[in-house]
Amino acid sequence: MRLDARREHGRLSNFAGEPKAAASCDDLGVGGWQALVRDLVHRTQRDVLDVLDGLDPALVDDVVQPGTNSIGWLLWHLTRSHDRNVSELQNREQLWLSEGWYARFGRAADPDETGYGHSPAQAASFRSPPASVLVGYHQAVVKMIDEYLRRAPDEDLDRLATSPTLGDTTTVHLRLVGVLVEGLEHVGQAALLRGVLQRRQEGASPKRDGP
């Protein structure tokens, strides 16, 4: 499973193999807290690409044992969290709905469905679309977040924002902390899961030094 972009030696390479330097915060016109959020969102994006790059499609929905999450579910869930939260901070419709990503995932047009609160049975029934769709949705959401960060005033962190799907009111600061933690936590889980599943698939055992 090769993707249209991947990280290589600190750079992004497109499918044609030509190196493409990752944009800096200065290039995107952001600074201050906006630059920090942007860097962490893009770090998560880079790691999402790394997890899927070269991955056997058979492993995307595989699990270590019943009742645990798959790579596909984890990457979908973290992207839904990004989309839901940052869209709601802007009082705009989620890309999940406005750009029809729900249909490409074979899911219902439900703004509440992000994987949060899924039972083990619901998580087990999740079936991933092709990797290009997983990546496409994630990249579209990252672009939307970049646009928000370019416009966000310095004082936006203290603004109170109400989530129509979660039904709570918090500061933008706390909402963004949740987005960043969710992204880094779940992409790390997906990376670990990739290694475990590949080792199991290969039937390899840890090598020992010495005779």
Secondary structure, DSSP 4 states (H G I P E B T S, - for coil): ---SEEEETTEEEETTS-EEPPPPTTTTT--HHHHHHHHHHHHHHHHHHHHHTT--GGGTT--SSTTS--HHHHHHHHHHHHHHHHHHHTT---HHHHT-HHHHTT--S-TT-SSTT--HHHHHH-----HHHHHHHHHHHHHHHHHHHHH--GGGGG-EEE-TTT--EEEHHHHHHHHHHHHHHHHHHHHHHHHHHHHHHHT-----S--
